Amino acid sequence: MITPAFDLNQNPEYLILSARVPYTRTSEFDLFIDGTDVKFYAKPYFLRLTLPGRVVEDGREKATFDIEKGIFTVHIPKEVAGEHFEGLQLLTNLLAPKGSRSAKPLLEDITPDCSESAGNDEEEEDFNWQVEQEVYIERSEEELSGLQKYGFGNKRSGVFVRLQEELSDVIDVKNPDNTTIAERRQARMDVEALAFSPDHYLADLFEDDEIRRLLKFRSWWTKLFPSPANEEEAVILFNDEEKEQLRKFNNQSYLLDKTSRYQVCLSLVDILLAYCYEVRSTEGEHNVESPWTIRKLSGTLCWLETYSSLQEVLVSFGRRILCYPLYRHFDMVSAAVFDTVGVLQAGRACVLKCLLDIHKVFRLNDPAYILNDLYITDYCIWIQKIKSKKLSALAAALQNVSIQKKDLDLELEELEKAATLVAEEGSRASESASESASESSDLSSDDSTSEDDDDEEEEGEEEKDCEAEEQARVESGRGGGEEPSEDSPPKPQHTSAVYAPVPQEPAVTLLSAESNIDTLPRALEGARPLIQVLGELNISKELPGCSDGDETLSEGNTPRSGGSSSTTLLELSPCGHPLLIIQKQDLSS
């Protein structure tokens, strides 16, 4: 038989059952109602429910069938009108057959040998001739004590013996089957002490803009409103995927003693704390790091930890928040505790929805599915069977527990004091540097003002000296009785070098007769140098004509002076370094 997808709702008079049974005939529907038992059959679908309240079959029941959607809806009258049925959204618990609420072992042997021998008499049950034989192996006393326990209620062992490849990707503890609870705890604390980064912690402490924004985030459970019929629980709606997952769970009962129940509650708080932190840090949007964050922050999931008090749970969770995730701020610990209290106060339906979300996150992650088998699936089934009053008491106890920075044993207060002193010294140094800079700027401005005054005085004196020299020069010129004419070239000033460009025309250039080509130094054997260092040249404004009576070029094409000053084109001055131009025939000689 196939268990159909179903949903239950209620109003003051009726219990409303909706079942999706596509590809069935309306003539083959069969409904059985008897007190708390409801059975529905439509080939090939079969549904059997155990209700939290009583219903009757008195002729008021009515049913409809939507052929297009394949949904069968039936209204079943309540025996007591106005009675509120609790836990109708806990579908796994409703699937339990009558009488299955009694405690029984978690594991049952369903091999064919055992099933066949179940109907045999006592003599055949005392000894099984088909038992498999094993070679006896000598074991030590430690091995005889059995493997270590872990998982939900510490009921599992030997799981990681056959899952060595996935071990490092799921948990941090090494060889959990042979490691005691005390050894796991000590190893966890040692690893956390090494993983703690003071720089990361101080950076999040002093640069907390992003963290302050996350602290203002409101999770989805803070927006819930209490149920009008039951104020202890909030109104929770499950989507189709969550309902389908609830139907897939195998309903079972758990045989737990008082100590085991207490440890299960503590581990539940530890898992919810990690989940609440992840929801706040991602603002309700899971990402690829969500599986890692949830299992890394939970000592139960990462180290298979077993706690003995709520204080231990909060200390472990606080240490791991300050060691591993992206946002390592102590206020995030307080925010996660506040969120977890809100989840527990909302009731078991809210807790179940959070556990289903964790189950989905781990189910979609390849190595994390092992944690579903060890913890989350059992928690999803177990939470449907406990009363909301126990969760409210657990929330009140968690709310009364306080945790401080000194409890985490990470020397946070000393670290913060040292960082504050360093920051204060830095601020003082910056203030003193700014003051000294302002003083130096004032002094430099005074110095610049005095220097400007001195420069102005020096410039005034220089101007006066220049004016005096100019006046003396004018007077001396007048005393000589000579006035400069426009036709005569100006006389050279030997105090400064004046370079005149060599004229390109005329082709024949007349030079001063004071230089001789025989005195030119030779750069190479048999070749005359092209350039000779000469004195300063003064160029006349007029170019006189050349006649037979004028001076001619001598040997070596060197000009001679002997004419009047008016016929001299270039005049030699020892202060300059003009060029001597040599004709081409000199290069061949």
Secondary structure, DSSP 8 states (H G I E B T S, - for coil): -B--EEEEEE-SSEEEEEEE--S--GGG-EEEEEEEEEEEEETTEEEEEEEEEEE--SS--EEEEETTTTEEEEEEEBSSTT---TTTT-HHHHT--TTTTS---S-----HHHHHHTTS-HHHHH--TT----------HHHHT----BSGGG-B-STTTS-HHHHHHH-S-SSGGG--HHHHHHHHHHHHHHH--HHHHHHHHHS-HHHHHHHT---GGGG--B-SS-TTSB-----HHHHHHHHHS--------HHHHHHHHHHHHHHHHHHHHHHHHTTT---TTHHHHHHHH-HHHHH----SSHHHHHHHHHHHHTTSSS---HHHHHHHHHHHHHHHHH-HHHHHHHHHHHHHHHHTSTTTHHHIIIIIHHHHHHTTTS-HHHHHHHHHHHHH----GGGG-S-HHHHHHHHHHHHHHHHHHHHHHHHHHHHHHHHHHHHHHHHHHHHHHHHHHHHHHHHHHHHHHHHHHHHHT----SSS-----TTS---------SSS----TT--GGG---SBTTB--S-------EE-S------TTS----TTS-----S-GGG-SEE--TT--------HHHHH-
